């Protein structure tokens, strides 16, 4: 097989953009078949990401761009309450080594452990926390080495390979993938590759070009998922229309950057998206922030719009739940000061939703 180059990756980006645009109007939703979008929880603070356990327990972070007092919670009676307790939350004080700082990505693994990434925007250190859901207690707190996650990193999305004891994290700020050995705490970074960078396309929501820090948003690697057998890592830029794949073995075995870069290849198309999932059949699910939608793209490349609803104002991430439910956080992230360049224009409450695909 011909080794991919930066030129071929650029061509892949152009192909995916054209392909996705050509199929954007091909929705599987017909009049009267729209799934019902149910409210799971409402909050005056923006939820970040949502994760659901096999038993149906719903957890959410509060987004750091909203400067929340509480960083991690569990849904109880339609409200998100501090998890596992209030003592671990920042709660308006300065963060410490013993408390949360800036939690965002979270995931429940197959061993019923809740993993949460703390980006450390104030402490200047990235930490991966794990909780035993039976005991509701911290069982792991791994601090990433400063050379792979220096101050200023934005490691906000990740996946867990509980089969082999590894985590793979995406860094938006300094576009790269960090592979972390959960047993030893050792980590390595892969970066400086075209597949990790944002594509030069505008993000347009409700007819408005989304700005970030005063310029049209160009957000690099963000969504990241794993195949069911944990052998393949999938990833893509938020501002990107190509979904990439990479054998995880290369990251675990310490292959050099050249070998890793040569192994990356397009896995298909994607919308401009913040969150993603990959199911056991190899289909990929994306939050389409421009269309207020969740889409599924099957292994054969066919696209299915699962739900479109104006209430999905910035669908941040999605999580599978029991009995086929899909959970989604909607937090109006594009109305935060980082995007508006001024005042927070969000209109609370903000929501966690769920729907049953048809």
Phi, psi and omega per residue, in radians:
X1 nan 2.415 -3.133
X2 -1.180 2.341 -3.141
X3 -1.215 2.225 3.127
X4 -1.125 2.565 3.059
X5 -2.116 3.013 3.080
X6 -1.023 -0.652 3.139
X7 -1.107 -0.760 -3.116
X8 -1.200 -0.577 3.091
X9 -1.171 -0.700 3.097
X10 -1.092 -0.698 3.108
X11 -1.119 -0.658 3.114
X12 -1.110 -0.681 3.100
X13 -1.056 -0.800 -3.134
X14 -1.108 -0.723 3.118
X15 -1.094 -0.793 -3.085
X16 -1.161 -0.685 3.138
X17 -1.077 -0.799 -3.134
X18 -1.151 -0.722 -3.118
X19 -1.136 -0.792 -3.110
X20 -1.134 -0.695 3.124
X21 -1.095 -0.675 -3.106
X22 -1.151 -0.496 -3.083
X23 -1.807 0.014 -3.026
X24 -1.031 -0.573 -3.100
X25 -1.489 -0.081 -3.090
X26 -1.509 1.417 -3.092
X27 -1.670 2.496 3.081
X28 -1.473 -0.098 -3.116
X29 -1.528 2.066 3.083
X30 -1.846 2.859 -3.137
X31 -0.968 2.237 3.091
X32 1.539 -0.051 -3.131
X33 -1.912 0.138 -3.112
X34 -1.141 2.228 3.087
X35 -1.096 2.692 3.106
X36 -1.400 2.214 3.122
X37 -1.622 1.911 -3.071
X38 -1.674 2.452 3.044
X39 -1.379 2.187 3.060
X40 -1.649 -0.730 3.136
X41 -2.785 2.648 3.066
X42 -2.210 2.581 -3.100
X43 -2.631 2.631 3.029
X44 -1.352 -0.272 3.073
X45 -1.793 2.559 -3.107
X46 -1.217 2.151 2.960
X47 -1.209 2.607 3.052
X48 -1.647 -1.503 3.107
X49 -2.005 2.828 -3.139
X50 -2.212 2.540 3.063
X51 -2.505 2.543 -3.052
X52 -2.215 2.325 3.136
X53 -1.412 2.946 3.134
X54 -1.092 -0.419 3.134
X55 -1.619 0.068 3.062
X56 1.578 0.179 3.054
X57 -1.301 2.361 -3.042
X58 -1.952 2.203 -3.126
X59 -2.116 2.644 3.117
X60 -2.619 2.593 2.959
X61 -1.673 2.858 2.999
X62 -1.880 2.287 -2.926
X63 -1.173 2.324 -3.098
X64 -1.125 -0.467 3.128
X65 -1.202 -0.223 3.078
X66 -1.697 0.019 3.124
X67 0.897 0.979 -3.072
X68 -1.381 2.715 3.049
X69 -1.364 -0.547 3.141
X70 -1.872 2.400 -3.067
X71 -1.834 -0.509 -3.051
X72 -2.488 2.366 -3.112
X73 -2.552 2.983 3.038
X74 -2.191 2.510 -3.134
X75 -1.354 2.193 3.078
X76 -2.339 2.047 3.081
X77 0.913 0.752 3.065
X78 1.415 0.076 3.094
X79 -2.144 2.690 3.074
X80 -1.730 1.975 -3.092
X81 -1.870 2.713 -3.084
X82 -0.966 2.368 3.076
X83 -2.241 2.440 -0.117
X84 -1.371 -0.215 3.116
X85 -2.829 3.048 -3.130
X86 -1.342 -0.481 -3.048
X87 -1.073 -0.533 -3.109
X88 -1.456 -0.222 -3.115
X89 -1.372 2.695 3.097
X90 -1.179 -0.723 2.995
X91 0.908 0.745 3.070
X92 1.528 -0.176 3.135
X93 -1.679 2.989 3.059
X94 -1.215 2.447 3.127
X95 -1.199 2.697 3.091
X96 -2.288 3.087 3.079
X97 -1.105 -0.389 -3.082
X98 -1.668 -0.105 -3.105
X99 -2.191 2.927 3.122
X100 -1.254 2.756 3.099
X101 -2.132 -1.297 -3.066
X102 -2.411 1.395 -3.110
X103 -1.377 2.537 3.070
X104 -2.554 -1.397 -3.115
X105 -1.176 2.503 3.083
X106 -2.638 2.724 -3.055
X107 -2.762 2.481 3.020
X108 -1.791 2.138 -3.087
X109 -1.518 -3.120 -3.059
X110 -1.268 -0.141 3.091
X111 -1.790 0.297 3.099
X112 1.061 0.699 3.022
X113 -1.934 2.374 3.090
X114 -1.627 2.135 3.099
X115 -1.891 2.395 -3.124
X116 -2.408 2.343 3.097
X117 -1.639 2.277 3.089
X118 -1.910 1.917 -3.015
X119 -1.278 -0.253 3.062
X120 1.076 0.737 -3.074
X121 -1.128 -0.447 3.107
X122 -1.740 -0.746 3.133
X123 -1.243 -0.480 -3.114
X124 1.423 0.374 3.099
X125 -2.465 2.460 3.134
X126 -1.693 2.265 -3.118
X127 -2.261 2.481 3.066
X128 -1.928 2.026 -3.114
X129 -1.739 2.583 3.032
X130 -2.309 2.476 -3.102
X131 -2.226 2.392 3.013
X132 -1.417 2.005 -3.061
X133 -1.297 -0.271 3.062
X134 -1.373 -0.656 -3.127
X135 -1.719 -0.189 -3.076
X136 0.915 0.888 -3.073
X137 -2.423 2.658 3.078
X138 -1.206 2.241 3.082
X139 -2.063 -0.287 3.087
X140 -2.534 2.508 2.954
X141 -2.563 1.728 -3.043
X142 -1.806 2.122 3.089
X143 -1.626 2.156 -3.115
X144 -1.255 2.487 3.121
X145 -0.973 2.469 -3.057
X146 -1.143 -0.410 -3.117
X147 -1.340 -0.387 3.094
X148 -1.781 -0.345 3.115
X149 -2.393 1.210 -3.109
X150 -1.242 2.922 3.071
X151 -0.951 2.377 -3.074
X152 1.738 -0.136 3.064
X153 -1.200 2.730 3.102
X154 -2.348 1.193 -3.131
X155 -1.485 1.620 -2.941
X156 -2.005 -0.211 3.090
X157 -2.257 2.523 -3.059
X158 -2.761 2.910 3.035
X159 -2.381 2.673 -3.107
X160 -1.997 2.257 2.976
X161 -1.797 1.561 -3.131
X162 -1.263 -0.285 3.129
X163 -1.158 -0.717 -3.090
X164 -2.018 -0.086 3.098
X165 1.402 0.798 3.126
X166 -2.299 2.710 2.989
X167 -2.218 2.549 3.097
X168 -2.180 2.183 -3.011
X169 -2.150 2.504 3.136
X170 -1.806 2.285 3.117
X171 -1.906 2.012 3.117
X172 -1.317 -0.740 -2.979
X173 -1.116 -0.824 3.070
X174 -2.088 1.457 -2.863
X175 -0.803 2.078 -3.110
X176 -3.033 2.988 3.058
X177 -2.047 2.261 3.084
X178 -1.887 2.188 3.076
X179 -1.801 2.123 -3.044
X180 -2.052 2.161 3.033
X181 -1.399 1.954 -3.052
X182 -1.224 -0.351 -3.125
X183 -1.438 -0.646 -3.061
X184 -1.858 -0.326 -3.065
X185 1.407 -0.006 3.123
X186 -1.367 2.528 -3.084
X187 -2.483 2.725 3.036
X188 -2.383 2.673 -3.126
X189 -1.982 2.413 2.985
X190 -2.033 2.233 -3.112
X191 -2.622 -2.894 3.080
X192 0.950 0.799 3.118
X193 -2.291 2.514 -3.057
X194 -1.025 -0.579 -3.092
X195 -1.160 -0.329 -3.098
X196 -1.542 -0.227 -3.007
X197 -1.569 2.754 3.059
X198 -1.248 2.552 3.025
X199 -1.461 2.613 -3.098
X200 -1.455 1.210 3.089
X201 -2.340 2.557 -3.135
X202 -1.373 2.575 2.966
X203 -1.690 2.069 -3.059
X204 -2.070 2.067 3.133
X205 -2.117 2.146 -3.131
X206 0.926 0.711 3.086
X207 1.389 0.092 -3.087
X208 -2.032 2.286 3.058
X209 -1.259 2.119 -3.092
X210 -1.281 2.265 3.120
X211 -1.769 2.690 3.018
X212 -2.493 2.127 -3.067
X213 0.923 0.704 3.023
X214 1.476 0.046 -3.140
X215 -2.325 2.744 3.057
X216 -0.919 2.254 -3.047
X217 -1.009 2.314 3.030
X218 -2.381 1.517 -3.023
X219 -1.743 2.248 -3.040
X220 -1.422 -2.671 -3.060
X221 -0.857 2.276 -3.111
X222 -2.456 -1.341 -3.137
X223 -1.159 2.472 -3.130
X224 -2.599 2.353 -3.113
X225 -2.433 2.992 3.103
X226 -2.186 2.581 2.993
X227 -1.207 2.827 -3.094
X228 -1.064 -0.579 3.119
X229 -1.500 0.026 3.100
X230 1.154 0.244 -3.110
X231 -1.581 -0.297 -3.066
X232 -2.235 2.273 3.064
X233 -1.745 2.316 3.085
X234 -1.993 2.522 -3.129
X235 -2.824 2.890 3.081
X236 -2.970 2.859 3.082
X237 -1.353 2.633 3.003
X238 -1.045 -0.936 3.033
X239 -1.453 1.266 -3.119
X240 -2.824 2.658 -3.125
X241 -2.100 0.236 3.059
X242 -2.080 2.337 3.084
X243 -1.801 2.208 -3.030
X244 -1.899 2.822 3.082
X245 -2.361 2.653 -3.076
X246 -2.658 2.315 3.065
X247 -1.147 2.178 -3.123
X248 -1.145 -0.418 -3.132
X249 -0.951 -0.647 -3.097
X250 -1.144 -0.655 3.112
X251 -1.233 -0.715 -3.119
X252 -1.194 -0.627 -3.046
X253 -1.563 0.043 3.047
X254 1.341 0.514 3.090
X255 -1.055 2.632 -3.139
X256 -1.291 2.926 -3.053
X257 -1.070 -0.597 -3.133
X258 -1.124 -0.735 3.137
X259 -1.182 -0.691 3.119
X260 -1.144 -0.817 3.137
X261 -1.050 -0.663 -3.131
X262 -1.196 -0.424 -3.088
X263 -1.528 -0.228 -3.133
X264 -1.282 2.319 3.091
X265 -2.541 2.719 3.119
X266 -1.101 2.403 3.070
X267 -1.795 -0.166 -3.125
X268 2.587 -2.806 -3.107
X269 -1.771 2.928 3.074
X270 -2.738 2.748 2.998
X271 -1.458 3.031 2.940
X272 -1.138 2.054 -2.899
X273 -2.526 2.642 3.066
X274 -1.732 -0.746 -3.095
X275 -2.108 2.820 3.132
X276 -2.705 2.762 3.032
X277 -2.454 2.696 2.999
X278 -2.205 2.267 -3.087
X279 -1.649 -3.140 -3.061
X280 -1.141 -0.418 3.138
X281 -1.531 -0.051 3.124
X282 1.572 0.159 3.048
X283 -1.418 2.614 -3.098
X284 -2.009 2.378 -3.118
X285 -2.007 2.356 -3.078
X286 -2.296 2.535 2.909
X287 -1.442 2.156 3.117
X288 -1.746 1.696 -3.019
X289 -1.202 -0.460 -3.139
X290 -1.296 -0.608 -3.033
X291 -1.758 0.058 -3.073
X292 0.940 0.907 -2.946
X293 -2.516 2.882 2.935
X294 -2.093 2.226 -3.134
X295 -2.117 2.650 3.034
X296 -2.070 2.345 3.072
X297 -2.095 2.045 -3.072
X298 -1.362 2.993 -3.078
X299 -1.093 -0.468 3.118
X300 -1.461 0.042 3.109
X301 1.587 -0.075 3.139
X302 -1.244 2.484 -3.043
X303 -1.922 2.402 3.137
X304 -2.335 2.128 3.079
X305 -1.480 1.921 -3.031
X306 -1.372 -0.665 3.125
X307 -2.778 2.455 3.011
X308 -2.294 2.214 -3.074
X309 -2.720 2.258 -3.123
X310 -1.073 -0.302 3.084
X311 -1.243 -0.306 3.083
X312 -1.434 1.133 3.130
X313 -1.459 1.783 -2.978
X314 1.066 1.334 2.989
X315 -1.190 1.928 -2.961
X316 -1.405 -0.922 3.093
X317 -2.598 2.998 -3.139
X318 -2.323 2.733 3.121
X319 -2.524 2.419 3.003
X320 -1.301 2.493 3.049
X321 -2.151 3.049 3.119
X322 -1.062 2.691 3.032
X323 1.085 0.382 3.021
X324 1.601 0.026 3.105
X325 -1.194 2.559 2.977
X326 -2.055 2.227 -3.121
X327 -1.821 2.531 -3.107
X328 -2.509 2.437 3.023
X329 -1.696 2.415 3.111
X330 -2.258 1.976 -2.909
X331 -2.227 0.153 3.104
X332 0.919 0.726 -3.028
X333 -1.051 -0.532 -3.122
X334 -1.232 -0.044 3.088
X335 -1.771 0.062 3.103
X336 -1.338 2.771 -3.123
X337 -0.946 -0.568 3.129
X338 -1.070 -0.511 3.139
X339 -1.667 -0.673 -3.089
X340 -1.400 -0.416 -3.078
X341 1.354 0.122 -3.135
X342 -2.676 -2.138 -3.088
X343 -1.297 2.747 3.018
X344 -1.288 2.096 -3.098
X345 -1.810 0.250 3.120
X346 -1.186 2.670 3.140
X347 -2.152 1.597 3.133
X348 -1.160 2.792 0.156
X349 -1.404 2.830 3.067
X350 -1.878 2.741 -2.887
X351 -2.274 2.666 2.770
X352 -1.882 2.301 3.129
X353 -2.128 2.967 2.927
X354 -2.558 2.729 3.059
X355 -2.621 2.773 3.098
X356 -1.871 1.955 -3.132
X357 -1.028 2.576 3.108
X358 -1.887 nan nan
